[in-house]
Each structure stands twice: as structure tokens, then as C-alpha cells.
Amino acid sequence: MTMEPQKKKRQIAILGSTGSIGTQALQIIDEHADLFEAYCLTANNNVGLLAQQAHHFHPAAVVIANEARYDELRRLMDDLPDVKVYAGAKALDEIVEASPIDMVLTAMVGFAGLSPTIHALRARKAIALANKETLVVAGELILQLAQRYHVPILPVDSEHSAIFQSIIGEDDNPIEKILLTASGGPFRTMSAEQLATVTRADALHHPTWEMGAKITIDSATMMNKGFEVIEAKWLFGVEASQIQVLVHPQSVVHSAVQFHDGSVKAQLGVPDMRLPIQYAFSFPRRLPLSSERLNLFAHPLEFFEPDLEKFRCLALAFDAIARGGNMPCIVNAANEVVNRAFLDDRIAFLSMADVIEQTMARATYDPSPTYDTYLATDAEARAIAAELVSNTK
């Protein structure tokens, strides 16, 4: 009797393990512990949850980005001497290069995800991309690195995963149009007058998805959808003019692709982020998932055109795509500032688009940016946006 060789578990580094995507990714690793293992877990500030995760999953290493929280994390990890504890942005860049890692899930929020993603690509690690700002800010650079180092980038956003699933098996068949769906957020049916008085609590109450605070606010302004348009342009090699945004309140059709024979392929399912996360981990295999199943009898499927006058952030994202260069970087930086300000009750909902538009007008435009340009642009745009926020009251 011969014994079959034990299959090597896929080693996954999770950047942002305490956030919404990270915690759901760990559920998948738990459910398929025979296939996946958490090699490294990282967080920005949440040392308590990071330590809990380390005790459950026993990774080789944990990283806390905020160096001021290192001692606190170290104390919580005293009973896990085999788990290495690191801190700081440099540690994030270095840990993704560790040789045992097979895949890096980039679930960090914001511009901070760019540098470790670049380091992971250069180390030839497969990327499960959940940090949309990486492609928004530096899509051309990221795609060049992926091609140079022959690294796959597997999308984790539900919409981009749906597009990816729809083009599998299509080989070189040209894409005529991408149909990018949007829930419309919690304010879809509100008037501009009503939007003027919405609160942080109102915006955080998303009708269909459970997400982190930052992306939930971006969904409410529809900037999130603008960023996804930019991502789709880079991921699937299409022009912005080939991407149509459809407001689809039920969030059942996660997105679709129209081919040049008029055929449309879509991916449907219940709103559950574990599905696209798991598909990125297991591609091309489909693994069992303990989730609710779609009942089409229970869901009307409605589609509407987005109101670009009411949701100006989406219009500004299209403007940034048209300008190109470092303009998407400027928009992202300004958006991060106003998003945080709105969460802190320092700016009104409608004023966020005003600040982003004014930052686009004032920040230094560069049609051919380098990585260093992105760093300088991000800093400059944040400073401008912060000043504008401080003058809004």
C-alpha cells in the first residue's frame, strides 16, 4: 500500500487581516484548513484582534503597521514565542517577500497598500487584489510589474471578480463593453436637498453589503464605483468609454461582460464577499462554500442609470480617467482626506465632492508619473484637501 504525498498548503499573507475582507478571508482559511494556511497577518492599529487571530491561526509572523502599538502587541503575543512580531511600513514591505508565501491578499485600505503590493510583485507573489487604491493610483506601474515578473493579479472586488469569471474561457474574444453594477448605496433615491443633511450614521447603513467604514462611505458617494471603473480599465485592458455603470439595487448581478457578437455573460450570487475571496484563493478550482444560495424568485432585478449630477464623485472619477497621468492619484488622496473628515463629522456629505474637485484643480498635474511622483502627489493632494476641509466650516 502506497501513501499519497501530502499536498502543500497554499501559504497566504493577509495585509489587513483585521478588516472586513481580512476577517472573511480567515473564515475561508478556517473552512479549508487542508488547503490554505495564514503565513502572515497584518493590521494597522487593531492589536487586540490581530493577537486573537494569531492565537487561532498561528502564523509565522504578524506585523502592526503603527509602530507605537508594537510593545502592546508584543505583550499580547508573549505566549506565542514561535510567531515573529514586527512593526512599521518597512516590515510590511519585507514580510511579503518571504520565500514560503504563495499569495498576498492586499486588503489594506488606502494608498498605504501600494508599496507592499509593489514589493510582493517584485518577489513574484500571486496577488489577490482587494486594495482598489493600488490600481487607482498606479495602475500602469502595477500592470507593468505584473507582466515583468509574470505574476497573476486575481481580483477580489465582487464586481471585478464577476468580470473575471465572465471572461474565463473566452480566450482572445474582444470585450465590447463591461457592465459594472453598483448598488447605488443608501442614498440612491434621495434628492440633492435630502443629501445635504445626511449624517455619518445614515451613510454607514448600507442596504446590501457589510463592509468597512471607509468603503461604505465611498459607496454612499459612489466614489467607490468610480475607483472600480479605473480598476477595470487596467485589469481588463479596456477604455473607460467601454465601461458602463449600472445601478442595480439588489446586488445580485455582480457585473457582466458584453462581447462583440452582442452576447452578455454575467456572474450572479447573493451579496457575500467570501465567494470572490475564495475564488481568488482557489482559482481555477471552485471550492464548496457554506453560504446562502441565490433564490431568483425572491429578487426582482432592476437596473438604472447613475445620476452623475447628484453623485458628483462618480463624475469626478471619470474626469480623472480622462485626464490620466497622476490625476487619479490626486483624486484618491483627496478622497481619503474627505472620507475621514466625514467620518469624524468635520465635513458635510455634499462638501466632499467640492473638496475633491478643488484639489484636482490645485494639485500639480503630471501626465507621465513615476513611483516617486505618486508619493509626492499623494502628499501634496492630502495637504491641499486637508486645508480645504478646515476651511469648509
Secondary structure, 3 states (H helix, E strand, C coil): CCCCCCCCCEEEEEECCCCHHHHHHHHHHHHCCCCEEEEEEEECCCHHHHHHHHHHHCCCEEEECCHHHHHHHHHHCCCCCCCEEEECHHHHHHHCCCCCCCEEEECCCCHHHHHHHHHHHHCCCEEEECCHHHHHHHHHHHHHHHHHCCCCEEECCHHHHHHHHHHCCCCCCCEEEEEEEECCCCCCCCCHHHHCCCCHHHHCCCCCCCCCHHHHHHHHHCHHHHHHHHHHHHHHCCCHHHEEEEECCCCCEEEEEEECCCCEEEEECCCCCHHHHHHHHHCCCCCCCCCCCCCHHHCCCCCECCCCCCCHHHHHHHHHHHHCCCHHHHHHHHHHHHHHHHHCCCCCCCHHHHHHHHHHHHCCCCCCCCHHHHHHHHHHHHHHHHHHHHCCC
